[in-house]
Amino acid sequence: MPREGLMTAAAAARYLSCSVSTIRRMVGRGEIPHFRLGKLIRFRRSEIDAWLALHHEGDILAEQTRDVAPHPDQLFLFGRDIGATA
């Protein structure tokens, strides 16, 4: 793999316009693709780009379906459950 395709946590943070602590938190939670070289954490730019594309598409889908209909648990009107059958 070409060396220019690898990023440190600081470089990944700059690339994603967030803080290094956010990157480290995401790594700890397994939310962002990464790999370890001993204690060092590295990121492949191609994997970050694919991860961004996947999450961007998911955000758009979630936004589109959010306005379709409320979840039945959200059907309350003045303390009365309007989703329940009478």
C-alpha positions in Angstrom: 0.0 0.0 0.0 1.4 3.4 -0.9 2.5 5.3 2.2 0.6 8.5 1.2 -2.7 6.5 1.7 -2.0 6.1 5.4 -3.1 8.8 7.9 -2.4 9.4 11.6 -5.2 10.3 14.0 -4.2 14.0 13.6 -4.3 13.7 9.8 -7.7 11.9 9.9 -9.0 14.6 12.2 -7.9 17.3 9.7 -9.4 15.3 6.8 -12.7 14.9 8.6 -12.7 18.4 10.1 -13.0 17.2 13.7 -10.8 17.0 16.8 -8.2 14.3 17.5 -10.2 13.4 20.6 -13.3 12.7 18.5 -11.2 10.4 16.3 -9.9 8.6 19.3 -13.4 8.2 20.8 -14.7 6.8 17.5 -11.7 4.4 17.4 -12.5 3.2 20.9 -16.1 2.6 20.0 -15.2 0.9 16.7 -17.1 3.5 14.7 -14.4 4.3 12.2 -12.2 2.0 10.1 -8.7 1.9 11.4 -5.8 -0.5 12.2 -3.1 -0.7 14.8 0.6 -1.0 14.4 1.5 -1.8 17.9 0.3 1.2 19.9 0.0 3.4 16.8 -3.4 3.9 15.1 -3.5 4.4 11.4 -6.2 5.1 8.9 -6.4 4.3 5.2 -7.7 7.2 3.2 -9.6 4.8 0.9 -11.4 3.2 3.8 -12.3 6.6 5.3 -13.7 7.7 2.0 -15.8 4.5 1.7 -17.0 4.9 5.3 -18.0 8.5 4.6 -19.9 7.5 1.5 -21.7 4.8 3.4 -22.6 7.0 6.3 -23.7 9.9 4.0 -26.1 7.7 2.1 -27.5 6.3 5.4 -28.0 9.8 6.7 -30.0 10.8 3.6 -32.1 7.7 3.8 -32.8 8.3 7.5 -33.8 11.9 6.8 -36.1 10.9 3.9 -37.9 8.2 6.0 -38.1 10.3 9.1 -40.8 12.5 7.7 -43.0 9.6 6.3 -44.9 8.7 9.5 -44.2 8.8 13.2 -43.5 5.7 15.2 -46.6 4.4 17.0 -44.9 5.1 20.3 -45.0 8.8 19.3 -48.7 9.0 18.7 -49.8 10.8 21.9 -52.2 13.8 21.9 -52.7 15.6 25.2 -51.8 12.6 27.2 -54.1 10.2 25.2 -52.6 7.5 23.1 -54.2 8.0 19.7 -52.4 5.0 18.3 -54.1 2.5 20.6 -57.2 0.7 19.6 -60.4 1.5 21.5 
